[in-house]
Amino acid sequence: MLTSLAIIIIIIYLFLIGWFAFGFDKVDDFKLRDLPPKTKFSIVIPFRNEAKNLPKLLASISELNYPKSMFEIIFIDDESEDESVRIINDFLKNTDFDKPRQAKYIRIIKNERTSDSPKKDAITSAIQTSKNDWIITTDADCILPKYWLDTFDEFIQTKDSNCIVAPVTYHGNNSFFNRFQTLDFLSLQGATIGGFGIKNPFMSNGANFGYRKLSFVDVNGFDGNTNISSGDDIFLLEKLAKQDAKQVHYLKSQNAIVTTNPTNTISGLIQQRLRWASKTSSYDNRFAKLVGMVVLLGNLTCIAFIPLVLLNLLNTRIVVALIIIKFSIDFLLLFKTSRFFKQETLLLSYIFSSIIYPFFNVSIAFLSFFKSYRWKGRTSKK
């Protein structure tokens, strides 16, 4: 009975991750064609106490290749208590973004709080004052690539899109802790891309997420999930995909890759993953819930192998075979994803990370049922 159950779970896991690996290749790489720019963008960046990260973001903004007359950047101050606002204002004084001043390429607004979700309120506040048809959200701890907006523009020109999910990965030092986080993050990116390839988009990342302003208004923005502090990206993706899935696309281009910081501490990583896990039960997308359940059961089964083998309740050869199957299919998806992001060297840490990951994944899932998390200095359960 136990043997049959373990085999069934791992086989289902194999088919799911294999399906994502198949879907990953079904999403075509998008290449720039040097088309004249046509799309006007409003870039929305909420921030709270990001003085440490803003200089790198602002430096990358100053290097964007796109015509400044065709985009605006709206920073939303979510009750920052550090030097964040001063850093942005100093940047404006020392660059040509504020010349002529009446152009207002970059501006700072205050977050208008109306719900239990500060970030959703911040994005909504910015969209209400935005001037352009296309909204792109990113985070204050990100670095933007030079041809970021060019890539979005050409994709919009060549694809019938209302919503575009784009790639994100981590930058940072080469410690094992960072490599572990990045491999975990790449697995999520691989599943995200694979989901689009199999026509079941179920994940996105607000650090690189674009959509038409009119589409945001048509689905009533974040109404219906403002009681959940995070999830601005995934809940909006669900709404837009439900409205018209054919106009929801993934921008698979290395020119569009936004990089962000991994967390610095184990406690910070736990808080981040608790935040991500806390919203899972509120998903409307049944496929997303199914994926979460299969991944959890696959990792829980791997942990259960240890006592079951020690108690002679499972055959060791069968357990070894099942573990090899799981680790191999995980590696396939990670290999494809790391190659796209040009982070193949991280795979040197794959074996050790794979041993740790089941315990990490199951622990986060368990803790998310009863433990709150801290985000930007605030405590939340959802």
N, C-alpha and C positions, 0 to 999 in steps of 0.2 A: 504493500500500500504506500509506504513512505517513498520507496524507490520510484514507483509509478508517478506519484505526485511531483517529486523533484524533477523527473524527466520531463513531465508535461510543462512545468513552469519554465524550465530552461529552454525547451523547444519553442514555446511561445515567445520568450525573450529573444531567442535567435531570429525568429521570423520578423519580429518587430524592428529590431536594430538593423537586420539585413534589408528590410523594406526601406528604412531611412537611408541606408548606404546606396541602395538602388535609386531612391529619389534624389539624393545628392547629385548624382551624375545627370539626372534629368533636367536640372536647372542649368541653363547655359551660362557660361562665362560671358559677361557683357564687356565689350570693347569700345573705347572711345573712338569716334569717327571725325572729330574736329568740326562738329556742326556749329553754326553761329548760335550763340545763346539766345533763348527766347523766354525762359521761365523766370518769373520773379518769386523770390522766396522770403518768408519771414522765419528767421531762425530763433527758436524759443529756448532760453537757457535759465531754468530756475537755479538759485544758489542760496546756500545758508552756511555761513562760516567757512568759505572756501578760499581764504587768503593764500593758503599754501599752494593751491592748485591753479588758481586763476592766471598767474603769469604765463604758464605754459600754454594754456588754452588761448589766451589773448595773442601770444606770439604766433600760434598757428592760424588764428583768424587773420592776422595782418599779412600772412603769406598766401591766403586763398587767391586762386587765379581768376575767379569769377569777377565780372565788372561790378564795382561797388554800387553803381546806380540801380542794380537789379536785385539787391537783397538788403534786408534790414536785420539787425540783431537786437532782440529784446531780452535783456536780463531782468529776471524777476527776483527781487530781494525778499527772501522769506525770513524776515526778522533776524538778519545777521548781526552778530555781536562782535565781530572782529573787523579787520581792515579791508574786507572784500569790496565795499562800495568805493573806498578811496583808491584802491588799486585799479578798478575799472575807470574811474574818472581821471586818474593820472595817465592811464593808457590813452584815453581820448585826447588829452592835452598834448601828448607827444607823438601823435600819429596824424595822418591825413583823413582818418575816418570821421573826424568832427569838423572838416573843412570842405565846403562851407558849413557852418553850424546848423543852418536851417535844413540841411539834408537829413540830419538825424539818422545816420546809418546805424549807429549804436545808441541805445537808450536804456535807462534803468527805470523800472516801475516797481511799485510796492505790491506785494501779494495781497489780494483781496480775499480774506478768509470767509468762506460760506459753508464749509463742510468739515468732516473729520479727516480729510485728506489734503494736507498742505500742498503737496506737489500737484495734484489735480487742480486745486484752486489756482495755483501759480500759472499752470499752462492755460487754463481757461481765462484768467485775467489777461494774459498776453495775447491770446487769440482774439479777444474782444477789442483790443487796440491795434491789432495787426493790419497792415495795409495791403498785403499781397495774397494771391490765391493759394499758394502752397505753403504749408507749415512744415518745418523740420525741427524736431526736438533733439537736443543733446544735453549732456551733463557738464557741470562746471569743472569736473576733474578729468575731462577728455582732451585729447589732442586730435585736431582735424587734419586730414590729408589735403595737400595743395589742390588737387583736382576734384575735391569732394562735391562741390556744387555743379561743376561741369558734368560730372557723371550722372548726378540726379537729373540735371536738365536734359541731357541726351536720352536718358532712359525714358523720361516723360514724353519727349518728342517722338520716340519710336514705339512706345508701348501705351496701350489704353489703360491708364492707371488712375485709381483714386487713392490708393494706399501703397506705400513702398517700405518694406522692411529691409534694412541694410546691415552689413557686417560690423561686428564689434569684437575686439580681443583685448587682452591685457598687455601692458608693457611693464617694465620694471627690472629689478635685479634678477640674478640667476640662482637664487637660493632654492632649495628643494621645496620650501613652503610656497614660493611663488610659482614654481613649476607645477606643483600639485593643483593649485588654484586654477592655473591657466589650462591645464589638461581638462579639468572639470568643466571650465567655461567653454572650451572648444567642443566638448561633447554636447553641450547645450546648443552651441552654434550649428554643429553638424546635424542635430535633430531638427533644429529650426529650418535649415536649408532643405533637409530631406523631407520635412513635412510639406513644404511648398512643391517639391518634386512629385510627391504622390497625391497632390491636390487636396491636402488636408492641413492647411496652415494653422498652427496652434500656438506658436510662440513668436515673440518679437522682443526688441530691447529699445527702451526709450532713449538710449544714448545715440541712436542712429535710426530715426523713425520719421517718415514723411507721409503727409496726407493732405488732400484738398481741404481748404477751410470750409467750403460748402458741404463736403461730406461729413465733417465734424459736426456741423450745425444740423444736418439732416438726421443724424442718429442721436441728437440731443446730447452730444459730448459725453461726459462721464456720468450722466444721470443713471441711477440704478446701482452704482457701486461706489458712491462717494463716502460710504461708511467704512470702506477699506482704505487704509492709508496709502498703500502702494498699488501697483498693478495698472497704472495709467496706460501703459503700452499694450499689455495683453488683453485687458477688457475692451479697449478701443478697437484692437484688431478683431476681436470676436464680433463686435457690432458691425464693423465695416465688411468683414467677410460674409456675415449673415445678410447684409444689404445687397452685396454683389461680389461674390467670390472671384469672378473673372477679372475684376479690376484691382485685385489685391496681389501684389507681386513681390518677389525677392530680388534685390539688386546685388547679384553675385559678381562683384567687381573689386579687384584689389585696389583700384583708385578710390574706392568709397569706404575703405576700412578705417573706422574710428578706433583709437586705442584709449584705454582708461587704466586706472590704477587698481591692482589687486589690494586686498586689505593687508594691513601691517601686522596684525596679531591674530592668534587663534580665536580669541574671544570676538574680535571684529568679524572674522569669517563666519563664526557661528551665528552672530546677530544678523549678518547679511543673508545667510541661507535660511534662517528662521523667517525673515521677512519674505523671501521668495516663496517659501513653503506655505506660509500662513494663508495665502490667497487661493490656494489650489482648490479648496472645497467650494469656493464661490464661482468657479468657472462654469460657464454655460455650455462650453464645448465638451461633449461627452468623450470625444477622441482624446482630448488633453487629459481628462481624468483617467481614461484607460491606460494611456502611456505612463502616467505617474504610478498607477497601480502595478503595472507589469514590471517597471523598473524597480519599484520597492520590493516586490515579491522576488525578483531575480536576485537582488542583493541580500535580502533576508534569507533566501535559500542557501546562498553561499556561506553565510555565517552559521546557519543551522547544520551545515555539513560537519563542522568541527565536533560538536558533542555527539552527533549521530554516528560518526565514524568511531569515536572513542568508545562509545557504548555498543559498538558492533551492530548497529541497527541499519547501516548502509554499507554496501560493498565498496571498498576503497577504490577499486579500479573504475567503477561506475562514477564515483565522485570525482576522481581525477579527470575522467573524460568529459564530464559535464562542466567542470571548471575551465578546462581548455576550450570547450565550445564557447562559453560565455566570454572569456578573455579574448578569444580570437575575433569574435564578431565586434566586440567593443573596439579592438585595435583597428579593424578594417575601417570603421566609421571615423575614428580618430586620425588615422593615417590620411584619409581623404581630406579631412578638415584641416589638419595641420599643414598639409601640402598647399592647400589654397591660401592659408594665412602665412605661409613661408615660416612656419615654426616647427619644422620637422625635428629639430634637435631636442625638443621637449620629450620626444618619444623615448629617449634614453632613460627617462624616469618612469616609463609606463608600468613596468612590472611592479615596482615597489608601490607606486600610487594605486595600482589595481588591487593590491593586497589591503591597503588602508581604506579604499573608497567604500566598500560595502558597509563597514562599521560606521563610517562618516554619514553615508546616505541614510541608513536606518536610524541612526541616533537623531539626526535632524528631523526626520519624519515623526519620530516618537515625541520629541520635545515640542514640536509645533502644535501638538494637540492641547497642551496646557501651559506652555511658557510664553510670556510676552517677549518683545524684542525692543531694542533701542535703535532709533534711526534719526540722525541729525540732532541728537540731544533730546529726543522725545521718546516716550515709551508708548508702545501700542501692542494690542493683541492681534489685530487684523491688519 
